[in-house]
Amino acid sequence: MEKETMGAIMFVSFFSTIFFTLYYYFQARNKERMALIEAGLDLSQFYKKQVRISHWLRLGVFIVGIGIGLLIVGLISQYQTENIVGVLKVSIIVLCGGIA
């Protein structure tokens, strides 16, 4: 297959996977809640106020994510024969920080 065709197939497959994962997640959640309503059970467990996480903990996890991104960029730079584009380095670091 040509590169353009493979890229298009990967793009469509990626977003289809995300869409169907979210669709089935929300569908299952809705069915579960409807079953609880039909059984006459209390739904307050779904609407409880969530426990707040410390800002320092969030900052620490974010910094750990950035550190993992720096580690990945360092490993790729060390074992790659060609130089990595600067945008790719920044995007890997930001992506790891966002995932954390």
C-alpha positions in Angstrom: 0.0 0.0 0.0 1.1 3.5 -0.6 2.0 5.8 2.3 -0.9 8.2 1.7 -3.4 5.3 1.7 -2.0 3.8 4.9 -2.0 7.2 6.6 -5.6 7.8 5.7 -6.6 4.3 7.0 -4.7 4.9 10.2 -6.4 8.3 10.7 -9.9 7.0 10.2 -9.2 3.9 12.3 -7.8 6.0 15.2 -10.8 8.3 15.4 -13.3 5.5 14.8 -11.8 3.7 17.8 -12.1 6.7 20.0 -15.7 7.4 18.8 -16.9 3.8 19.4 -15.2 3.5 22.7 -16.9 6.6 24.0 -20.2 5.6 22.4 -20.3 2.2 24.1 -19.0 3.7 27.4 -21.9 6.2 27.6 -24.4 3.6 26.4 -23.4 1.2 29.1 -23.5 3.9 31.7 -27.0 5.0 30.6 -28.2 1.4 30.8 -26.9 0.9 34.3 -28.5 4.1 35.5 -31.8 3.2 33.9 -31.7 -0.2 35.6 -31.1 1.4 38.9 -34.1 3.8 38.3 -36.3 0.9 37.4 -35.3 -0.9 40.5 -36.2 2.1 42.6 -32.7 2.6 44.0 -31.1 5.8 45.1 -29.1 7.6 42.4 -27.3 10.0 44.8 -24.1 8.0 44.4 -23.7 9.3 40.9 -24.1 12.9 41.9 -22.0 13.1 45.1 -19.5 15.9 45.4 -16.1 14.6 44.4 -13.1 14.8 46.8 -10.8 17.6 45.8 -7.2 16.6 45.1 -4.5 18.9 46.4 -3.0 21.3 43.9 0.5 20.2 45.0 -0.3 16.6 44.1 -1.6 17.7 40.7 1.5 19.8 40.1 3.7 16.9 41.2 2.0 14.4 38.8 2.3 16.9 36.0 6.0 17.4 36.6 6.5 13.6 36.7 4.7 13.4 33.3 7.1 16.1 31.9 10.0 14.1 33.3 8.8 11.0 31.5 8.5 13.0 28.3 12.0 14.3 28.7 13.2 10.7 29.3 11.5 9.5 26.1 12.9 12.3 24.1 16.4 11.6 25.5 16.1 7.9 24.6 14.9 8.6 21.1 17.6 11.2 20.6 20.3 8.8 21.8 19.3 5.8 19.7 18.1 7.6 16.6 20.6 8.1 13.8 18.8 11.2 12.4 18.1 14.3 14.4 14.5 14.8 15.8 12.7 17.9 14.8 12.3 20.4 17.6 8.5 20.4 17.3 8.4 16.6 17.9 10.5 16.9 21.1 8.2 19.6 22.5 5.1 17.7 21.5 6.3 14.5 23.2 7.0 16.4 26.4 3.7 18.2 26.4 1.8 15.0 25.5 3.3 13.2 28.5 2.6 16.1 30.8 -1.0 16.2 29.6 -1.5 12.5 30.0 -0.2 12.7 33.6 
